[in-house]
């Protein structure tokens, strides 16, 4: 009888280990306990080139450090559906949620080819239930001086965004587009930005907020009060956020710290709208040890502030 009990206990231990029972306690901010801290797997892309095995490493790290979720970046939807199903099971066993993201832009010629593959992949994951792309794409990447969309570009972007958002909703997902290189707004006549994209698209289009891009990525610096007004207006449509720090010099910081638009303002908007998913987007250092350290310091900063 004792032997049976020992074997049963050993079996239970193995099952618990496999299900992520040894995971660290989840990261919780005292001021905003409803927020779920996560990170982007591309934070480790120099050490863990994108793919199934590297995604598992990111999931393991998330579990070991107390993160709630990861953004799994699959730039051009090259992961197969079978691989995504495998990763979904792997993450669930470790109590880690997953948001699926691609790098394609709304005006890229292969948008629909990539999006259609990604749609099936995104649907297998538990988490924010989103499918992410960039808003701006090759039209900005191939023209270093470009700051806004033209009227014809905006029309096409809105049409694509509406179709993608409607299709995603039919799959039980929210399509979210990230603000990036484009200016927050144009003159409304010949130049257009993020304000005009969301103002003309239907309400199925979700917002993937990046807290630093308004200041350190957009080719036209955004006033913090304008960024705040936009986030407040579209807070209810925010699928999740990339938490990135832009310094007063308008540069991305390797570790989270005081941002040009205070995180306290942003977190309050997210909490009010019940949009809990907050993902660290950090610089990509040369060594794995430094990447770990940057995440550790970022957690410490947030806990000390909030």
HELIX and SHEET records of a PDB file:
HELIX    1   1 UNK A    2  UNK A   18  1                                  17    
HELIX    2   2 UNK A   41  UNK A   44  5                                   4    
HELIX    3   3 UNK A   52  UNK A   65  1                                  14    
HELIX    4   4 UNK A   81  UNK A   93  1                                  13    
HELIX    5   5 UNK A  111  UNK A  122  1                                  12    
HELIX    6   6 UNK A  138  UNK A  141  1                                   4    
HELIX    7   7 UNK A  151  UNK A  170  1                                  20    
HELIX    8   8 UNK A  194  UNK A  200  1                                   7    
HELIX    9   9 UNK A  213  UNK A  216  1                                   4    
HELIX   10  10 UNK A  224  UNK A  234  1                                  11    
HELIX   11  11 UNK A  235  UNK A  237  5                                   3    
HELIX   12  12 UNK A  263  UNK A  272  1                                  10    
HELIX   13  13 UNK A  288  UNK A  305  1                                  18    
SHEET    1   A 9 UNK A  36  UNK A  40  0                                        
SHEET    2   A 9 UNK A  69  UNK A  73  1                                        
SHEET    3   A 9 UNK A  97  UNK A 101  1                                        
SHEET    4   A 9 UNK A 130  UNK A 134  1                                        
SHEET    5   A 9 UNK A 174  UNK A 178  1                                        
SHEET    6   A 9 UNK A 206  UNK A 210  1                                        
SHEET    7   A 9 UNK A 238  UNK A 243  1                                        
SHEET    8   A 9 UNK A 277  UNK A 280  1                                        
SHEET    9   A 9 UNK A  36  UNK A  40  1                                        
END                                                                             
